């Protein structure tokens, strides 16, 4: 299940060629010239006894769909790890851990998510404009800048990578535009394993970039969130 927020994290479970979406997105998405003419979704019931509009654990369910498609489009939907909602362009940016940005457009009816259309896919590029090699392309965390400032086409994506831990800035079409500094505790961190480094990423006005590794750092008892200003918050697992 995916919960989107502009302030903190989007925790996204990965599925082979499918993803379960529950999206409390702003309605009335802005129109865009982007072509989104392929429906890649099918209705999904979260539970046989739960229907759209029902409440569960204090939350109102606003719709769920499963993502899948044949061929190259289906491959692009594989391993989605991060989501960022662009209210200005009416697009949902999805990030795969194979180094691809996927553009999707959710469809609503009476405030309920009814479908998702595929709008395109772009590989993440290196500073030299080349596709990233596999170890460098393991992208996991995603955050969006300029997604709700009333101007279209000026969004910037912050991408956190796992196997080679770093955070980079990209255009919404995958063009590298700069690197950014990791939170202090994560710059020379003793990660739990080579494939258990940066996993989640967010940005807030108060704390700036906030990142979290997949597993607690070596020697730590519990996972934590790390801000670029040096603050740390433990995440207690109940």
C-alpha positions in Angstrom: 0.0 0.0 0.0 1.3 3.5 -0.9 0.5 6.6 1.1 1.7 9.9 -0.5 2.6 13.0 1.4 4.3 16.2 0.3 6.0 16.6 3.7 7.7 13.3 4.4 8.0 9.8 3.0 6.3 7.5 0.5 6.8 3.9 1.6 6.3 1.7 -1.5 6.2 -2.1 -1.5 7.7 -3.6 -4.7 5.8 -6.0 -6.9 6.8 -7.8 -10.1 4.8 -6.0 -12.8 2.2 -4.8 -10.4 1.7 -2.3 -7.7 -1.1 -1.7 -5.3 -2.0 2.0 -5.1 -4.2 3.9 -2.5 -3.7 7.5 -3.4 -5.2 10.5 -1.5 -4.1 12.8 -4.3 -5.5 16.3 -5.0 -8.4 16.1 -7.4 -8.7 18.2 -10.5 -5.2 17.5 -11.8 -3.9 20.0 -14.2 -4.1 19.2 -17.9 -0.9 18.4 -19.7 0.4 17.9 -23.2 1.9 14.6 -22.1 0.3 11.6 -24.0 -1.2 9.2 -21.5 -3.2 6.8 -23.7 -2.6 3.4 -22.2 -4.5 2.2 -19.2 -2.1 0.0 -17.1 -4.4 -0.7 -14.2 -7.1 -3.1 -13.0 -9.4 -2.7 -10.0 -8.1 -4.2 -6.8 -10.0 -5.0 -3.6 -8.0 -4.5 -0.5 -10.2 -6.9 1.4 -13.4 -8.8 0.4 -15.3 -6.9 3.1 -14.0 -3.4 2.3 -15.3 -1.2 -0.5 -14.4 2.2 -1.8 -15.6 4.8 0.7 -15.4 2.5 3.7 -13.3 3.4 6.7 -10.6 1.1 8.2 -8.2 1.9 11.0 -9.4 5.5 10.9 -8.7 5.9 7.2 -11.2 6.3 4.4 -10.4 4.1 1.4 -10.4 6.1 -1.8 -9.7 3.4 -4.3 -7.1 0.8 -5.2 -5.8 -0.5 -8.5 -3.1 -3.0 -9.6 -0.6 -2.0 -12.2 0.4 -4.4 -15.0 1.0 -4.2 -18.7 2.6 -6.4 -21.4 6.0 -5.9 -23.1 8.2 -3.0 -22.5 5.6 -1.0 -20.6 5.3 -3.9 -18.1 9.0 -4.0 -17.7 9.0 -0.3 -16.8 6.4 -0.9 -14.1 8.6 -3.6 -12.5 10.3 -2.8 -9.1 8.7 0.6 -8.4 10.2 1.9 -5.2 9.3 5.6 -4.9 6.4 7.9 -5.8 6.1 11.7 -6.1 2.9 13.6 -7.1 3.3 16.6 -9.4 0.1 18.7 -8.9 1.1 21.3 -11.5 1.5 18.8 -14.3 -1.0 16.3 -13.1 1.5 13.5 -13.1 2.6 10.8 -10.7 6.3 10.2 -11.0 7.3 6.6 -10.1 10.9 5.4 -9.6 12.1 1.9 -10.4 15.1 0.3 -8.7 16.4 -0.3 -12.3 17.1 3.4 -12.7 13.9 4.4 -14.6 11.4 7.2 -14.1 7.9 6.3 -15.0 5.2 8.9 -15.6 1.7 7.9 -14.7 -1.7 9.7 -14.5 -4.3 8.6 -12.0 -8.0 8.9 -13.0 -10.7 9.6 -10.5 -14.5 9.4 -10.4 -16.4 11.1 -7.6 -13.2 11.4 -5.6 -12.3 7.7 -6.0 -9.2 6.4 -7.8 -10.5 4.3 -10.8 -7.5 3.8 -13.0 -3.9 4.8 -13.9 -2.7 5.7 -17.4 0.9 5.2 -18.6 2.5 8.5 -19.9 6.1 7.5 -20.6 9.4 6.2 -19.2 12.8 7.8 -19.0 16.1 6.3 -17.9 18.2 8.1 -15.2 21.3 9.4 -16.9 24.8 10.0 -15.6 26.5 13.4 -15.5 27.9 12.5 -19.0 24.4 11.8 -20.3 24.8 8.0 -20.4 22.6 5.3 -18.8 23.7 4.4 -15.4 25.4 1.0 -14.9 23.4 -1.5 -12.8 25.1 -1.0 -9.5 24.8 2.8 -9.8 21.2 2.6 -11.0 19.7 1.1 -7.9 17.3 4.0 -7.2 15.0 3.7 -4.2 13.9 7.1 -2.7 12.1 9.9 -4.5 11.1 13.5 -3.6 9.8 16.3 -5.8 10.6 20.0 -5.8 8.4 22.6 -7.4 5.5 20.2 -7.8 2.8 22.6 -6.5 4.0 26.2 -7.2 1.5 26.9 -10.0 4.0 26.5 -12.8 4.2 23.6 -15.1 7.3 21.9 -16.3 9.7 23.1 -13.6 9.7 20.1 -11.4 13.0 18.7 -10.0 13.4 15.2 -8.6 15.6 14.2 -5.8 16.7 10.5 -6.1 18.3 8.4 -3.4 20.4 5.4 -4.5 21.1 2.3 -2.5 24.1 0.2 -3.6 26.2 3.3 -4.2 24.7 5.6 -1.5 24.1 9.1 -2.7 21.4 11.7 -3.5 21.2 13.3 -6.9 19.0 15.9 -8.5 17.3 15.1 -11.8 14.9 16.6 -14.3 11.6 14.9 -14.6 12.9 13.3 -17.8 15.9 11.7 -16.1 18.6 14.2 -17.0 21.2 14.6 -14.2 21.4 18.2 -12.9 23.5 18.0 -9.8 24.5 16.1 -6.6 23.5 17.0 -3.1 25.0 16.4 0.3 24.0 13.4 2.4 22.9 13.9 6.0 26.0 13.8 8.2 25.4 10.4 9.8 25.0 8.8 6.3 28.1 10.1 4.6 30.4 7.5 5.9 27.8 5.2 7.4 28.3 1.6 8.4 25.3 0.3 6.5 23.9 -3.1 7.4 24.9 -4.5 4.0 25.8 -3.4 0.4 22.2 -3.6 -0.7 20.7 -2.1 2.5 21.7 1.5 2.3 19.5 4.5 1.3 15.9 3.4 0.9 13.6 6.4 1.7 13.8 10.1 1.0 11.8 13.2 1.7 12.1 16.9 2.0 10.4 19.4 4.3 10.6 23.1 4.7 11.7 22.9 8.3 14.3 20.1 8.2 15.4 20.0 4.5 16.3 16.6 3.1 15.4 13.6 5.4 16.6 10.1 4.4 16.5 6.6 5.9 18.4 3.4 5.2 16.7 0.1 4.6 18.0 -1.4 7.8 19.4 0.1 11.0 23.1 1.2 10.7 25.6 -1.2 12.2 25.6 -0.8 16.0 22.1 0.8 16.0 19.2 -0.9 17.8 16.5 0.6 15.6 16.0 2.3 12.3 16.1 6.1 12.2 15.4 9.1 10.0 18.4 11.4 9.3 18.1 15.0 8.4 20.8 17.0 6.5 20.9 19.5 9.4 22.2 16.7 11.6 19.0 15.8 13.4 18.0 12.2 13.9 14.7 10.6 14.9 14.5 6.9 15.9 11.7 4.8 14.4 10.4 2.5 17.0 9.0 -0.8 15.5 6.0 -2.0 17.4 
